[in-house]
Amino acid sequence: MGMDSIDRKIIRALEADARLSFAALADAVALSKTPCWARVKALEEAGLIRGYRTDLDPARLGLALEAFVQVSIDFEFADAFETAAKRHPLVRRCHATTGEADYLLDLLAPDMAALDTLLRHEICRFPGVKRTVTFMATREIKADAPLAAAAEAAGVTARA
């Protein structure tokens, strides 16, 4: 599915406010409601729109500490490590990486004591873990940059 300028307007508008009604979205992109709805459904079916989420504040939920952990593993345990990372509720994100470490974890914890326990008693015991290096986030400078704008700035065409 090739995206045109209307599709790009739709994804920019939904990325800014996923709670827009179809009537408001249609007005924002200069379409009537039914064709707008059809385009959104097509974008969803093509996998470009993966879902709709509520953006929660971790600190207000009591998870004020964020840490990034580089993890080196024994690769025979890669699948088991990835399964453990996917299942753990305090692992916010897990990425396979290049460089000195094999993975980068984004962790949340209520405080330093809880993070210490999480690292020493849980993360370090994930299958195959050989080494971890932890970096603490002191403050967030930028988060959740709009992907539609990033793709446009990079000059790439979305593939739905």
N, C-alpha and C positions, 0 to 999 in steps of 0.2 A: 504494500500500500504506500503510495507516494503521498507526502503531505504537501498541502498548498498553504497559502497565506491564512486562510480561514482556520485550518486545522492548527496552525501555529498560534493564532490568536486564542483559540479554544484552550490549548494546553497551557498557555501563559496565564489565562484567566483562572483556570481551575487550579493551577499550581499556587496562585496567589490566594485563592479562596475556594476550597473544594466544596464548600457548603452552598455555593451559588445555586439557585433554582434554575431549571432549564429556561424559564422565561427571562430571568436576569442574564443568564449566559447568552441566550439568543440575542438579547438587546445589545450586550457588550460586543458581540461579533457581527452584528448587523445581519442576522438570519431570523427566519421564523422558528418557532419552537420545535416543530416536528423535524425539519432538516437538521437543526442543531443537535437534537436528541440522537438522530441517526448517525451523525458524525461522531459524537461521543461514544456511542455503542461500537462503532467501527474501530475507533482508537483503542477501546478496551479489548475488543476481540483480537485485534492485531498485536496486543501485548504492550503497546506504547504506554497506555495508562494501566499501571499494575494494581492500583487500589486507591483507597481514600483513607486517611488516618487523622487522628487527633494529635496535635503537637503538644505534648505534656512537658512541663518544666521539671527536670529531675531534682533540682534542689528543693523545690516546693513539695516534692514527694518524699523528701528525706534522704535523697541520694545526692548529696552536695559535692562529693569527691569524684573526680574523673581522672582515670589514669590510662596511659597507653603502654602496652606491654609487648615488647618484641620477644618472640618465642622461637627458639631453635629446637628442632625435634629430630628423632631418629625416624627416617622416612618410611620404614616398614610399618609405622604406627600412624601414618598420615590420615587415613580414613577414620580411624578411631578417635584421633585428636579432633578432627573436624566435627565429628558427631558430638563429642563432649562439649566443644565450644558452642555448637548450635543449640544444645539443650540447656546450657547454663543460663539462668535468668539474669545474672549480673554482667554477662558478656553482651555488650550493646552491639558491637560489630566485630567481625573477624575477617581479616583479609590475608590471603596468601601473598607473599611479597618476594621481591628479589633482594639481593644484598646479603648482609651478614646474618640476618634472621630469616626464618621461614614463614612466620606469621606475624601479624600485628593485631593485637586485641585492643578494643576500646572497652574499658571496664567502668562500672559505676559502683560506688560504695557510700555508706552513710558517713563514715569518718575514717581516720588513719588506722585505728585499731582493727576495724572491720576489713579494710583493704589488706592489712598485714595478714590477717587470718585467711582471707580469700586467696592471696598469693601463695602463702606457705602451705596451706592445708588443702587447697582445691586446685588452683591453676597449675602449680608445680607437680601435681599428681595426675594431671591429664595424661593420657597414654603417649608415651614417647618423648616427653619433655626432657631436654638435656640442659637447657639454659634459658633464663629470662632476664630481660633488662627492662626496668620500669621507669617511665617518665610521668611526672605529675602535671596535670593541667592546672595552671594558676588562675587563669581567667580565659573566657572564650572571646575571641576577637571577631570571628565570623563563623556562622553556621548556616547550613541549609541554603546555600546559594541556589537561586532558581536554575534548574537544569535546562529549561527551554531557552533562557537567555544565554546560558553558557554554550549550548549547541549553536545558537545563532552567532555568537561572538567568534566561535571557532570556525565558522563557515561550513559546518557539516550538515548533512541532510539526515533527518531522522528516518530510521528504517522500521516501519511498523510491520 
